[in-house]
Amino acid sequence: MMQDICESSVTLSSQSQLDDWNGVVHGFLSHGTKTPVHLGALLEANPGFAMGHAARGLFSIMMGRKELLSVAADAAKTANQMLSENGGSFRERGWVKALTVWLEGKPTEAIAAMEAILRENPRDTLSAKVSHAIRFILGDGKGMRRSVERVLDAHGADHGLRGYMLGCHAFTLEETGEYNAAERTGLKGLEYATDDAWGLHAVAHVYDMTANPNAGIQLIENNSNAWNHCNNFSYHVWWHKALLHLDRGELDIALALYDTQIREDKTDDYRDIANATSLLMRLELEGVNVADRWTELADFSEKRTEDSCVVFADLHYMLALGGANRSDAKAEMTARFARDAVKRGDMAGRYKDPGLAAMEGLNAFSEGRYDDAFANLSAARPTMQTIGGSHAQRDVFERMTIDAGLRAGRVDQTEVILNERLAQRAGKEDRFTATRFASLGEARRIPAE
């Protein structure tokens, strides 16, 4: 047994293997590009390391792509075999269990496996981050916060990875509405871990939610070392910057960032598609002609109508299909949602509610049936957090709901939603809120005249 940088035991047999494993840990925490490189080298050197195979499987599922489920299943088979042959620590067995149950459609049990590991060793930053990540996919903001706060004391100033835990804590504070504390915690975390993109982006979320775009843009521009080393997470940071410019009314800058950064690489990772589709929709709602930019996104999204991995991903694929008017693919996606909604499992429940109503709402919006769009998107609102992602990411659906209500003449009901959106943002009125309240006033004034 050896000790990794999480101060946890790992069944490795050489310093080079430990160095690669620590590279995996650091890469995962910092969203670095070398994570798969280190993991591949480690498994080549030590194919009996069950936890390494479990990591390969878990990271594959997190990609939210149907074809990677077979990779995860193969990793689980190998990991269980290696445990049987070589044994493993409580932590390593927990990781293999987490992968196994997630493949069975029970990510909540995968979280439970990680939490059991953390009860034994709350200084295990990697397992804490994995629990955090799975809860993020399930939209469990309160659970994310409870999980981090259980292990925070164990990540004191003497812990080499304290900054990354502070970054996670900052994000959970922001997602649960503690904006001032989130800002302080996130900035403190960056003092410990200058390359913590997640912590930096948590503070960017604060500035988005509190209508402070100047501070958000300055934060991103002045801390490029926190995110310029990243994998595709760097596109997400650029997306945040575009949203901040959008809030300042700088629509041309937001569109330029789309072309030069956010979609510089035409990837088909669902997180990159989500960045792109949600920004294009926001721009269209502000009257910007995005020309044929929907086309390449729809080309990717057409190939994902049968994925059934993550509701959050599917709804963003649907934005692309609607934007490019791909009627057949929209019908296929809608039919598949109906099939998924009657299955069993944690994600199936999300396809049923809010998935079905949200899908119908997006369909109706893309076809100009705004009353139907408003009715369905409004029905999905109470449980939309469970599709995963953040408040900022899901806000595109909130904006579409509000604009559908305005276009359908649902003035009073739209005002209620606008006020709820404003309250969630600590009463800070951003550009979208201000312009839509103005539209409400205009809608009420015209009938009176």
PyMOL commands that set and color helices and strands:
alter all, ss='L'
color gray80, all
select helices_A, chain A and resi 15-30+35-45+50-62+66-86+90-103+107-120+125-137+141-151+162-175+179-192+197-209+213-222+224-226+233-247+251-262+270-285+293-302+311-323+327-340+346-366+370-387+391-408+411-424+431-448
alter helices_A, ss='H'
color red, helices_A
select strands_A, chain A and resi 2-3+9-10
alter strands_A, ss='S'
color yellow, strands_A
deselect
rebuild
show_as cartoon
